[in-house]
């Protein structure tokens, strides 16, 4: 059998109220703790940030940092200059690669073609054209130079542009083109 408890309805009502009150007081205490701790946390966070900022300012104002910053700025300025000049240099490099560079063998071919009684005053090379100005004891030396250059088969359009007699020597001007030059 079951025992009859006449006070049971009153006991059960209070127990529910007690649990609700405990929950309410717990939530209220947590809310108050959160509201109080948030500003305290922010205060410590702001203080820490101020300390970090002051440390960074001190580090940035140090002579070593200023010196490093100046070096970086100088290097950046040089880098900007290089960036401006680089396309020009690259373009010049491409142009130089297009031009066949005249080497020692080219000059040696011309030098081997010079007869004894002849000397050069100037040798101008531009693109694929060569102009030689010089002096010779007689016309046959100029003709021999022209013949020797033709015999190499490395030059074309060889002709004596000018020859004149002055002070017991012949001044001459010889022009020709180099074959197979781009």
Beta strands, then each sheet from edge to edge (+ up, - down):
strand 1: 118-126
strand 2: 129-136
strand 3: 155-166
strand 4: 169-178
sheet 1: 1+ 2- 4+ 3-
end
